[in-house]
Amino acid sequence: MSDACERIERTGDVVLPGRQQELATLARVSGTVGTGGAATVLVVGEAGIGKSRLVTEFVTGLRDATVLVGACLDLCGDGLPFAPFTAALRQLVEQRGAEAVVRLLPGGDAGELARLSPALGPVPPVGEFSRPRLFEQVLALLRALADAGPVVLVVEDAHWADRSSRDLLNFLVRSQDSVPGLLVVVVARDGSPLAPLGRLPWATVLELGRLTKASTRAQIRSVLGGEPDSGLVERVHRRSEGNPLFTEALLACGDRPGPAVPSTIGDLLRAPLEDLPGATCEVVRAVAAGGDRVDHALLLAVTGLGHADLSGAVRPAVAARLLVADEDGYRFRHALACEAVYADLLPGDRALLHARYGEALADDRYGGEGCESQLAQHWYAVRAEHPGRALRSCWLAAVAAREVLAHAERLRLLTRVLEIWPSVPDAASLVGADRDAVLEQAVETAVVAGELDSAESLLVTALAGADPVRTARLLLHRSTVRQTGGRPGDIADLEEAAKLVPEGDPLRATVLNALTERLLTVPREAEGLAVAETASAAARTEPELTVADINLAYARARAGDLDAELPRLAEARERAARRGDDKSVLHALRCESDVLQGAGRHEEAARAARLGIAAATTAGLGRTAGPTHAGNLAEALISLGSWDEAAEIVDHAMELDPVPSLHAYLLVLSGSLSLARGDLTSAEYAVEFGNRVLTRGTAYDQDVLQLVALEVDLLVAQGQRREAVAKARAALAPCASPRYAWPLLVAGAAAAGTTAEALDFARESAGLPVIGPVQDAHRSTLSALTGSAGWDGAVRAWTDLRQPYPRARAQLHAAESALEAGDRAAAAALLAPVRSTMDELGAESLRPRLDRLERLANVRAQVPAGAPAARHGLTPRELDVLRLLADGRSNRQIAEALFISVKTVGVHASAIFGKLGVTSRVQAATLAHRLGIVA
């Protein structure tokens, strides 16, 4: 893919010395990408060390690769939203044409991607899922490009990245497992917020150090065009300390000896100005005030010069290696020089230049649409002199930021509008909204941007003196802030909001629907059902009525009326689908899967969860909403005993970088499997992570109580029964959820060292409702543990539910009881299926007790012959992969169908080839059909 190491180390007309090793590293990494891998390289180092020059040399030497380069822009300290991706997309459109780019996208629809490049098509309205869809469409575009050949995405100056660009870059890098053939090169200074990306398994951190004296000599030789004097090399290397930029700057100012050498880095970088004509200095200062780069036409307007005069003034700065000219504009050769020149501007000169830029950018000839952010930066810099213009430009930029989904940048701009507001008497007329409306928009933006502290601060101001309906809207936002941040009071906010909104107001149904969902997750079942009924009566619009119907059916189904409510859930989901309401479709499928799982209808629960994953993928939200449905699917599969599939789905869902609470829930599922399979270390990690993230009262009870149940079982496995009993008792005290209380009661009773302790848990269950067969099976198990009933009932209950692991545990207890009664034959009959279950699931936690009981029963383990797949040693998960492989699916298609990573598919394929004794996919498919392994 690269012949960079074979090229002369040269960028432009200046040699790039001492970087052979770094170029070799880039070439090696790009080689893995060229063979179907994926990688990220973080090129880091201090300013002026040569990061960009190294990367330029590297990409120049690439062959047979699509190279897209975008830079993060620094304009008065603020980055431009999505700047590197807008630039990279513009390059791609220029190379291939807009129609060809659109054809690469799923469904041939640009969708949200048009926000970054209007040439791709119409921009859709902003919606709740617009931003995650945009991120997934960028990923889909890179995947489509990588299907045709290696892709290299370079993000320059990432330390200047705006929050939106950082978020998208984080998403892309963390999602690289699904895009083989993609190399992301991030160029940043030391200490960049993106540094954590370097810890990812597929990332390489390439840290550029300072040059040796020999490399400095080579650099000086290139600049001077001849062999330098050893004394000069010694002085320059000592003063520059091996920084290439400083070396060039010292040479540019003549390497003056003694005190004439500039005393600071800024002085050193500004030094070339001293020898330039006055007109050139003025133009250089104007470019510095313009930011990263200034178009020729815009610079004409700002300086007031004619074409010839401007060209004549710029030429000496280019010759002095201070500025670089491209096709239609100018930039500083290095950002540090720009910063140094800008910092040296007198306040009056700086204000004058910003005002000139503001005037010029307002003219469609030089700015116009798309320049709102730059315009706002320039007028904000002179807000004291021009408050009205600063306020209006920041407002218009905030409007534009909303359209490109730059939430953090919009919040910053709205905050500036509020800051300037008192200085502008006619502020409301300038922006077309009163201050309260702007404040409310700032609150809403802070919430969606995840800036929770800013949202809380803004809410304090906004709530003061607001009318009842506005107060209710603000309380709705504060509830979201508190729930998201794990802060108390979110339900109280919703309850207060519900009291404030009058009958007939459209907001009432919104508030009541939100309150219903929160009450059901605590859970406060009876209150949730009552509020759901009120919300259904209050809903006036079809979207709100659909949500209310879903919530009401969900609440009633949880109360035990499942068969009557499932059709209502399906009907509401179909209405949402016809309207294109993806959020409600996904909500309905999540509710459906959840109630089916709680009722012990695990196959149906798994089906609903798979539909949820498919719906999320179709909606362009596979990586955003998919992990939630993956968790539901994994829970159903664990119940059914499909542990390998569940483990892979959970692992893949965690690779998608879900929010911490969801990550913790997935880890609890993974930890429960690990513990059952005898891996205490992984279970310990899951418990430790969960305890850091999941807090009682703010996290969902289902997550917290499942975590506690796992911790109780782990403590028992570690021999800490007393601690396990105490942990279970403490969690049960405030528990109001029978679905999750019953498993915890069983775990506590199983941990008990005496019958008396176990009976304490039985007494705790008095009055606890039993809803559905799963809870009834737990009650039977609890009764057996306390000696108030035999184990036959528990074995039958878990057998009827087709849950092999709890059935096997009950069978072990039953076998032990049979042995105590002297009935070895009955014990042997119970132990045989336990051995089979243990082998099928890999449930090593059962082995010590099973081995002991088999010895007591004088039983010898039998190994069944099995089906064709089993005879060849194929696991159920490998059989799933083989079926799809035999159907002609690619690894990526198999990964998407099974909701696992491409890498995992490759691991399975290798195992299948080895077990079948074949070397290709065709051979594997042919043999599988011939042997009857697949139909």
N, C-alpha and C positions, 0 to 999 in steps of 0.2 A: 504493500500500500504506500510505502514512503521510501524515498531515496535521499532523505534529508541529510543523513550522515555522510553521504558520498559527495554532497555539494560543498563548495567553498563556503566557509562560515562568513557570510556577508549579507547585510541587509542594506539595500540602497547602495550608497557609495562608501559606507563605513563598515569595516570588518567587524564581525561578531566573534570576538576571541574567547577562548577558554570555556566553551560550552559544548565540547564534543560529548561529554558524558550525559549532559541533559538532553541533547538531541538524540542520543542513542536510546535514552529512556523513552522519549516520546515515540521514536520509531518502533521500539519493542511493543509498547502499549497499542499503538495503531495497528501493529501486525496482528494482535489478538482480535481486534475489532474486524480486521479484514477477513478473518476466518470465522466470523459469526459470533464473536464475543461482544460484550458491551463494557465500556469503561469510562471513568471520569478522571481527569487529571487536574489537580489544583496547582497552578503555577504561582508560587507566592514568593515574596521577597520585598525588601524595602524599596522605596521610591527611587527610581533612577538606576536600578540594578540590571535592567535589560530584559524584563519579562516579556513585554510586547514584541521586542525585536526577536527574541528567541522564538516566540509563537509564530511570528510572521515568516521567519525562515523555515520553520517546520511545515506550515501549511503550503508554502510555496513549493516545497518538494513533494507534496502529495500527488499521487496519480490514481485515476479511477475512483475518485471519491467526490461526493457532493460536499463542498465546504461552504458553510454559512457563518458569517462573522457579524456580531453585533456588539456595540460598546454601550456601557452605562454612561450617561451624560451627567456632568456636574454643572448646574446652573445656579449660581449664588447659594451653593450649599444644598440644593435640593435636586434629587434625580428626577428624570422625566419618566412617567409611568410606562412600563413595558418597553422602554427604549431599545434594549438590545434585541428583543424579539421582533419588534416592529421593523428594525433595520434588517434583520436576517430574513424576515418574510418578504420584505421589499426586494432584496437580492434574488430570492427564489422566483418571485413573480417576474422580475426583469429577465432572468435566465430562461424560464420555461413558459411564461405567459400565464395570465390569470386562469383561463379555462383549464389548462393542463393541471394547475395546482388544485383547483376545485375537484377535478376528477379523481385526485388522489385521496380525497376525504371520504369517510363512510357515507354512503347514500348520495355521493356527488353533491353535497350541500355544504357551503362554507359555514353556515350557522354563525356561531359566536366569533369565529376566526375573522369575520369581516370587520370586527371592531379594531383589529390591528392592521388591516389592509382593506379599506373600502373598495378597492379594485376587485375584490373577490366576490362582491355581491351586496345585497341590501343587509343592513344591520338590524337584527331582530330586537324587539322590545326587551328592556331589562327585566329579568325575573329572578326569583329566589335562587334558581340553579344556574344562572347565566355564568357565573365565575367558575364553578367546578366544570361546567361543560366546556368553557373556553380552554381550561387547562388540559382536559382530556382530548380536545380536538387538536391542540398543539402536539400532544403526544402521539395521537393517531397519524398526524401528518408526518412526523419524524419516522414513525414505524413504516408507513407506506414508502417513504424515500429509502429507508434501510432495506426494504424488501428487494429493491433494485440494485443495491450496492452500498458500500460503506458511506456513512454520513458523519461529518465532523461539524459540531456546533461549537463555535468559539465565543465566549462572553468576556469581553475586555473590561478592565476597570470595574470589576464586580464590587469592589469596596465602596463605589459610589451608587450602587444599585438602589433604586427606590424599593419600598416595601413590597409592592406588587411584583416587581421583577424578581426579587429574592424569593418570594413565595412560589412563583412559577418555576424558577430554577431549582429550588428545593424539590418541588413536585417531580420535575423531569428526572433529576438525578436519582431520586429515591425510587423512581418507577423504571429504571433502566433494565431491570431484569426482563421486562416484556419487550424490549427493543434491541435485539441482537443486531450488531452492525453499527451501533451509535457510539460515537466518542464525543464526550462533552469536555471542553477545555475551559477552565475558569481561571482567569488571570486577576489576581487581587494582591493588594498589599498585605503585609503581616497584620494579624489581628482582625481580619475581615469577619463580619457576622456569619459568613458562609463556611468558616473553618471547620465546623462539625461535620460537613460533608466528607472531609478527608478521612473520617473514621469508618466510612462504609466499606464493605468488603471489596467492592469493585473499584474503589478510588485509590489513586496514587497521588501523594503530595510531593511535588517537585519544588524544593526550596532552593532558590538561587542565592549562592553566597557571593561574596566579593571576589574580585579578580586578583590573581597572583601578580607579582611584579612582572613576570614574563608575559602574562596576558595583557597587562597594561601597556607593556612595550609594543605588543602587536597592535593594540588599538591606536597608540600614538603614531606608529609607523603608517597606519592607514590614513589617519587624519592629515598628517604632514606630507605624505607622499614620499617618504624616504626614511632611512634608518635614523632614529633619534639619538641624541647624545645621552650617555649613561647618567650624567648628572641630572638632565631634564627628567628622565624616567624616574630616578630616585625621588626628586622633589615632587613630581606630580603624583606618584603613587602614594607617597607619604601624606600629601595634603588631601587627596581624593579618597584615601583609604580603600582603594580598589573599586569605588563606585563608578561605573562607566559614564554616567551622565555628568558627574562632577569632574571626571577627567576631561571630557569634552569642554565643559564650561571653563576649566582652568586654562586649557589651550586656547579657547576663544578669547580670553582676556589677556593672553600673552604670557601666562605663567609669571606674572610680575613677582619679583623677589621681595622678601621682607614685609613691612607693614602695608605695602600697597595692595597685597592680596586681600580680597574682600573678606570681612570678618565673619559673616554668616552665610548660610546656604542661600538664603534669599538674595543677599547682595551679590553672591557669586553668579546666580542664575540671571540676575538683572544686569550684570556687568556689561554684556555686549551692547546694551542700549547706549552706553556712554559714547561709543564710537560711531553711532548711527546718526544720520541727518535728523533734524528736528521734525520734519514732516513724517518721517518713518516712525519716530518714537510715538507721535500722536496716533498713528494708525495702529501700532502695536498695542498701545493702551486701550484703544477702542475695541480691538479684538479680545483683549483680556476681560473687558466688561461684558462682552457678548456671551461668554461661557465657553463651551467646549469647541465649537466651530461656528464660523460666521460665513454666510453666503456672500459672494462678491456684490450682488445687487443690494443686499441689506447694508453692507459696509459702505457702499456708495451713499446711501441715504443717511446713514448715521454720521459720516465724516463730512458730507457735503462736497466731496471731491468729484471730479470728472473721471472717466475711465482711465485716461492716460495718466493723470496725476496720481490716481490711486495705485495703478500698476507701478508707476515710478517710485512711489513711496514704499510699496511692499517689497520690491525687489531686493533692496539691501538687507531687509530682515530675513528673507529667505536665504540669501547668500551667507549671512552670519549664522545660519542654522538655528535661528530663533523661531521662525515661522515655517510652515509647510503649506505649499499651494497644491490643491487638487483641481479637479475639472472646473468647479464653479465656486470655490470658496477657500477659506484659510483657517488654519488651526495652529496652535503652538506645537512645536516638535515634542515637547514634554509638558505634562500637566503641571508639574512643579514650577516650571517657568511661568506658566499662566497665573498660578496662584501668587507667585512672587511679584509679578508686575501688577496684578490687581491689588495686592496688599499695599503697594507703594503709591497708589493713586491718592491724591488729596481728596478730602470729603466733597468739596465742591465739584471737582472733575468727575468723581464717581457718580454723583447725583445727576450731573448734566448728561453723562453718557447713558445712564439708565433711562432717563426721560426721553432721550433721543431714540433709544431702542424701542421704548414704549410707543412713541409716536409712529415710528416706521413700521413696527409689527402690526399696528392697527390698520395699516394700508394693505389692501389685498394684493398689491404688487409685490410686497415683501413678506407678508405674513398671512393674515387671514385665517380661514378655518384650519384647525389643527395646531395653531400656535398659541392656544389659550394659556397653556402652562407657562411658556416663556414670557408671554405678555404679563401674566400675573407676577412672575418673579421680578421683572424689571420695575413694574409700578410699586410692588410691595417694598422694594429697596428704597423708594423715595416716598413712602407713605406719609411722612411728616409734611412734605411739601405738596403732595397731591393725594390727599386722603380719599377723595371721591373716586378718582381713577383707580386707586389701589383697591378700594372696596369692590367696585364693579368688576374689575378684571379678575379678582380672586373669586368672586361669585360665578362668573362665566367659566372660569377654569374648573370650579367645583362641579358645575353642571356637566362639563366635558369629561371630567374624571369619572362621574357616575356612568356615562355612556361606555367608557372603556373598562369599567369594573375595577377602577383603582381606588379601593375603599380607603386605605390608609392615607393616600394622597388627598382624597376628597375631604377627609376629616381635618387634615392640616389646613387646607384652604378655607373650610368653613370656620375653623377656629380663628383664622386671620380675619375673616369677615366680621366675626363677633368682636375681635380685638379693635378693629378700626371703627366699628359702628358708632361709638359715642362721638367721634370726631366729624361725623357727616350728618348734618341736620336732615337732609332729604334721603337718608339711607334706604328707607323702605321703598321709595319710588324708584331708586336706582336699581334695586334687585327684584322688585315686584313681589315682595313678601315682607311681613313684619318680623321684628326681632324674635318673637316667640316661635314663629314658624321656622326661622333659620336655626334657632336653638334646638328645636325638635328634630330637624334634619341632622344636625350634628350628633345628637344622641343616637338616632337610628343608625347613622354611619359608623359611629364608634362601636356599636353592638355588632354589626356585620363585619367590621374590621377586626374584631376580637380585642379591641383596646378597652378592656373592662374597667381599669382605673379611670381612664378619661371619661368613659360613659358614666360612671358613678359621680364623678365631679360635675359633669355637665347636668346630670339629673338633679342634683341639689339645687342648682340655679333654676333649671326649667320648671321644677315642681312648685317653686315659690310663686303663689298667686295665679296659677293656671286654672282655667275653668274646669268643671267636672269631667267633661268628655276628654279634653286634652290631658288632664291628670290621669285618667284611666289608660290612655295610650302610653303615657310615660311610665306608669306602673307596670304595664305589660312589658315594656322594654327593660325595666329594672328587674322584673322577675327573670327574664332571660339572662341578664347579667349575673344575677345571684345564682341561678341554677348552673350556668356555664362555669362560673368561678368557684363553685362549691361553697357559696356563702349562704347563710340562713336567711329566711324571710321570703323566699320566692312564692310560696303558696299564699302567704298572707297578702302579698302584693296583688296577686290575682283575685283573691277574695274581696279585697277592698275595691279593685277596679270593677268587679262585677256589680258591686253595690252602687257605684257612681254612674254607670251607663244606664240611661233611661230605656224603658221599653220602646221598641221600634227603631232604635238606633242600630245601624249596621255593625257597629263595633261590638255590640253586646254579644252576638253569637261568636265572634272571634275570641273574646275574652273567656266566655264560657267553655268553648272548645279547648282552649289552652288549659283552663282549670281542670276540666275533665281528664285530660291526658296526664296532667301532673298528679292528680289525686289517685289515678289508677296505677301509677308507677311507684307511689310511696310504699305500699298501697293503702288507700282508705276506700275500700271497695264500695260500701253502701253510699258514702257521700259522692263518690265518683259516678255511680249509677244515677243518683238523683240529679246531679248537675248535668249529666249527659241528656237526661230527659228534658230538662229546662232548656238546654242549648238547642235541642232538636226543635222545640216549639218556638224558639227565638230566631232561628235561621230564616233569612229572607232571600238570600241569593243562592243560586245553585252551588257555587263552590263551597260556601259555608254549610249549606244543607248536606252536601256530600260528606264533608268532614264530620258533621254532627251525626249523620246516619252510621258512619263507620264506627265512631266512638260509642254510640249507643248499642249497636250490635255487639261490639267487642265487650262492653261492660256486662251486658246480659249473658253473653256466652261464658264469660269468666264466672258468673254466678251459677252456672250449671245448665243453662238453656242452650246448649251448643247446637243441636240439630236444627232448632228453629231459627237460629241467628246466622248460621253459615250462609244460607241463601241470601240473606239481607246484606251480609258483607260482600258477597260476590256481585250482587246487583249494584251496590254503591260503587264498587270497583269498576264495573263495566261503564257506569255513567261517567266516572272520572276519565276512563280511557277514551271514551268517545269525545270528550271535551279537550283531550290533550293535557289533562292535569296529572303530570307525572308524580308530583308529590303525594297526591291522594292515592294514586294507584299503589305506590310503594308503601304508604302507610297502611292501606288495607291488607296487602300481602303480608306485611310484618305482623299485623294483628291476627290474621288468619293462621299463620304458621305458629304463632305463640299459643293461641288457645287450643289448637290441635295437639301441640306438644304437651301442654298441660293436661289434656284429656287422655293422653296415652295413645293417640292415633298418630304414631310416629311416621309411618310411611306417608300419610297425607300431609303431615307437617313438613316433611322433607320436600314433598312436591311443591307446596306453597313457597317454601324458601327458595327452591330452584327457580320458580317463576319470578320471585323477587329479584334474584341475581340477573336473570334474563331481562327483566323490565328495566333494571338499573343500567344494564349494558346498552339496551336499545335507546334509552333516553340520554346516552352519553355520560352516564354517571357511574360506570362500572367500578371505578376505583374510589369513588366518593361515597356512594350509597351501598355499593356491593358488600363491604365488610359486615354491615349490620345483618343483612340477610344470610351471609356466610356463617355468622355466629349461630343464627337460628338453625341453619342446615346442619352445622356440626353438632349442635345439641341433639337434634333428632337422630343423627347417624350414630352418635355415642350410645344413645338408648338402644338402638337397633343392633349394636355390636359391629358396625362398620367402622372400626377404629382407625384403620390405615387411611381410609378416605377422609375421615373427620380430621385426623392430624394434618394431612396435607392441605385441606381447605383452611384450617385455622392458621397454619404457617403462612400460606399465601395471603390470607386476609391481613395478617400482621405485617407482611412485607409492603402492603399498600399504605402504611403509615397512617392508621386511623387515629382519631382523637384519643387522648390518654385513657379516658374512662372505658371506651370500647376496646382499646388495646388491653386494658387490665382484664376485662371480661373474657376476651379471647384467650388471654394467658391462663385464666382460671380453668377454662375448658381444657387447654393444653396440659395444665398442671394436673388436672384430675386424671387424664390419660397417663401421664408420666408416673403418677403415684400408683395407679392400678398396674402399671407395667414394671414397677419396682425401681423407678428412677426418682429417688428422693431428692437429689440435687436440683433437678429441673422443677420439681414441685415446690421446693423451698424458694426458688427464685420467683415463681409465680405468686406465692403467698407474700413474699417481701414486696414485690412490685405492687400487688393489689392493695396491700395495707397502706402504701404511700399515696395511692391515687383515689381509692374508694373510701369515702367518709360517710358514716351513717347519718342520715338526715338530708344529705345533698345528693349522694349517688343513689341509683335505683336499688330498692331493697333486694330485687332478684339478683343483682350483682354482688351486693354486700353479703347476703346470706349464703350464696353459693361459695363465696370466698371463705366465709367462716366454716362452712361444712368441710371444705377442702383442708383448711388449717387444722380442724379437729381430727380428721383422718390422718393427716401428716404427723401430728403430735402423737397419736396412737402408734403409728409405724415407728416413731422414734423412741417409743417406750415412755412417753410422758403423759400417762393417762390422767393424772390429777389435773394437769394444766389443760388437757383437752376437755375434761368435764367442765372446768371453770369457764373456758372460752365459750362452750355451747350454752351454758346457763346465762352468761352475760348477754349473748346475742338474742336469746329467746325472750328476755324480759320485755323489750318494747315491740316485739314482732306482731304484726297484724295480718300477715300473709300466710294462709294455710298452705298454699302451694309450696312455699319455701320453708315454712316452719316444720312440716312433717319430716322432710329429709334431715333437718337439723336435730330434731328430737331423736330420730333413729341413730344419727351419728353420736349424739351425746350418750344415749343408752348403751350403744356398742362400746363406747369408751369407758363406761362405768366399771369399776373394779368389783362392785358388789351388787347383789340383787336389790338391796335397799336404795343404792344410788340410781340404779336403772328405774326403779319405781318412782323416783322423784320426777323423772322425765315423763313417765306415764301420767302422773298427776298434772303435769304442765299441759298435757294434751286435753284435759277435761274441758269440754265446751268448745274445743277447736273444730270448726266445720270440716267435713270430709266431702270434697267436691270431686267426683269422678273416680275412675278406677285406679289412677296412679296414687292418689292420696289414700285410697282404701288399701292399696298394697303396702304403703308405708305404715299405716295403722296396724295391719296384720303383722308386719315385721316388728314393730314396737311391742305389740302384745306378746310375740314369741320371745323377744329379748328379755322381757320382764317375767316370763314364766306363766303368764295368764292365759296363754294359748300355745298350741303346738306349732311346729314349723311347717306342717303340711299346707296350711292356709296361705302362708307367705310364698311357698314354692309355687303353688297353683296360681296365685295372683300375678307373680312376675312371669310365669310361663304364659299365661293368657295375654299379657302385655307384650310378649316377645322381646323382653329385655334380658339378654343372656347373662350379663355380669351380676346384677342383683339377684337373679335366679340362682346363679352358681354360688353366691355367698350364702343364700338361704339354704341351698342344698348341702353345703358344708356343715351348717348348724344342724340341719336335720340328720345328716349322717352321724354327727357327733352324738346327738340324742339317741339315735338307734344303737350306737356302740355302747353307750351307757346303759341301755336297756338289754344289752347282750345280743342284739339282732345284727349279726355280721352280714347276712345276706341282704337285708334292707339297706345297710350302710353301703355295701358294694354297689348296689343298684343306683344309689344316689351319687356315688363318687365317680362313676364312669362318665356321665355327661359333664361333670365338672372338669375332668381331665381334658375332654374334647374342647370345652369352652375355653379353658386356659390356653391351649395350644392355638386355637383359632384366633383368639384376641391378643395373644402375647401377654396375658394377664399374670405376670410373674409374681404379683403380690399374693396370689392364691397358692403358690407352690409350697411354701413351708408347711402350712396347715394341711394342704391336700396330701403331701408326702407322708406327714405324720399319721393322718387318718387312714391312708391306704395301708401303711404298715400294720396299724392296729387291726384293720379289717382283713389283713392278709390278701390284699388285692394287687395284681400285677397290671400295670398300665398297658392298654391295647392301642396300637396305632392303626387307624382305619386306612383302607386302600385308597379311597377317595375317587373323585372324578378325574377325567383326563387332565384338567388344568392342575389339580393337586398332585397327580402322579409326576408331573414335570416340575413340581416345586413352585408353581406360579401362585402368588398371593392374589386375593380378590382384587386388589387395586391394580396389580399388573395385568390381570385379566381385563379390567376396564380399559386400560391403555391399549392392550392388544386388539380388542374389538374395534376400537376407533382407528388404530393403525391399519388393521386389515380392511377397513372401510376406505382407505386412501387418504386419511386426514394427515395434515402436516403437524409437526410438534406444536406449533402455535395454535392451530385449530383444536388440537387435543387439549391443550392447556386451557383454552377459553371454554371448551365444553365441560371440563371437569373442575373449573375454577381453581387451578393450581398454576404454578410457575412453569415457564418453558424449560427451565433448568431441571425441575423435578421430572418432567416428561422424559427428558434425555436420560436421567438416571434410571427410570423405569425401563426405557427402551434398551439400554445397555444390559440391564439385568435379564430382560426377556430374551435377548439374543444369546446371552450366555447359557441360560437354562435350556433353551431350545436347540442350542448348538448351531446357530445360523449367524450370518455376517451382514445381512441386509434386511431392510423392511419387506421387500418382496418375498424373500425366502421365509421370513417369519410369518407373513400373512398366508403364504401357500401351505406351509407346514401346519399352521393352526387350523386351517380349513380341513386338511387331509386327516388330521388326528381327531377332528371333532371338538377341538377346544373352543372354536367359535363356529357359529352357524354359517 
